[in-house]
Structures are given as C-alpha cells and as structure tokens.
Amino acid sequence: MPLASVSLGIIPFTAQRTVWPLEAFYLHDDTQAVVETLTAEIKVTQPRELADYAKAFAGLAEMAVYGDAARTLIQAAIDALE
C-alpha cells in the first residue's frame, strides 16, 4: 500500500473482542473523537473521554492484521461471495 500516512487494518472474525465499542468512531489525534450513532454525530473533546476512545482504538489496532495478512482476509471474503 503506497500511502505512508495510511494504515489499513482488518479485524478478523476470529479476533478476541476484549475491546469492542458499540458505535463507530473517528479519532482525530488527541483533540477530538467523532462518534456516530443511529441518529446523531457526537463530537467528543473532553480529555478523559478522548483517552477512552484512544484506548479502544489501540485495542482494535492490536486485533487487526495488516499487509499480506489483511489482503488474504479480503481475498477470502471476496472468494466467499463468488
């Protein structure tokens, strides 16, 4: 993957889900998290809450696979659909 500033990780179905948030979120450095719920987008800026999202992100990143392992999972998913 040629973009040095982008890292794509895939979380396998077999990953142990010890840290798994219920909602989607985007973490923007240490200044803001944007949380998407069914009906709203919430902007989080409180340092204490940002730390929770940073911890959740780190846990998800640890479960993810990258590079060739990620490509293998993506290809397996494509193959399963055919």
C-alpha positions in Angstrom: 0.0 0.0 0.0 1.8 3.1 -1.2 0.4 5.7 1.2 2.8 6.1 4.0 0.4 8.1 6.2 -2.4 5.5 5.8 -2.6 2.1 7.6 -5.4 -0.3 6.7 -6.1 -2.9 9.3 -8.7 -5.7 9.1 -10.1 -7.2 12.2 -10.6 -10.9 11.7 -13.9 -12.6 12.8 -11.7 -14.9 14.9 -10.2 -12.0 16.9 -10.8 -11.9 20.6 -13.1 -9.0 21.2 -12.0 -7.7 24.6 -12.3 -4.0 23.5 -15.2 -3.5 21.1 -17.1 -0.2 21.0 -20.8 -0.3 20.2 -20.6 2.7 17.9 -18.4 3.8 15.0 -15.9 6.5 15.9 -13.1 8.5 14.3 -10.2 9.7 16.4 -8.6 12.9 15.3 -5.2 13.0 17.0 -5.7 13.9 20.7 -8.1 16.7 20.1 -11.4 15.2 19.1 -13.3 12.0 18.6 -16.4 11.9 16.4 -18.9 9.2 17.4 -21.6 8.1 15.0 -24.9 6.8 16.5 -28.1 5.8 14.7 -29.5 9.3 14.9 -26.6 11.7 15.6 -23.0 12.6 15.3 -21.3 13.4 18.6 -18.1 15.4 18.9 -16.1 14.5 22.0 -13.4 16.9 23.2 -13.0 16.1 26.9 -9.5 14.7 27.6 -10.9 12.0 29.9 -13.3 10.7 27.2 -10.7 11.1 24.4 -8.5 8.7 26.5 -11.2 6.1 26.4 -11.5 6.3 22.7 -7.7 6.2 22.3 -7.7 3.1 24.4 -10.5 1.5 22.3 -8.6 2.4 19.1 -5.4 0.9 20.4 -7.2 -2.3 21.3 -8.8 -2.5 17.9 -5.5 -1.8 16.2 -3.9 -4.6 18.2 -6.5 -7.1 17.0 -6.2 -6.1 13.4 -4.0 -7.6 10.8 -2.1 -5.6 8.2 -0.3 -6.0 4.9 -0.3 -9.5 3.3 -2.5 -10.9 6.2 -5.1 -8.3 5.5 -5.0 -8.9 1.8 -5.5 -12.6 2.5 -8.6 -11.9 4.6 -10.0 -9.6 2.0 -9.5 -12.1 -0.8 -11.1 -14.8 1.3 -14.2 -12.6 1.8 -14.3 -11.9 -1.9 -14.0 -15.6 -2.7 -16.8 -16.5 -0.3 -19.1 -14.2 -2.2 -18.5 -15.8 -5.5 
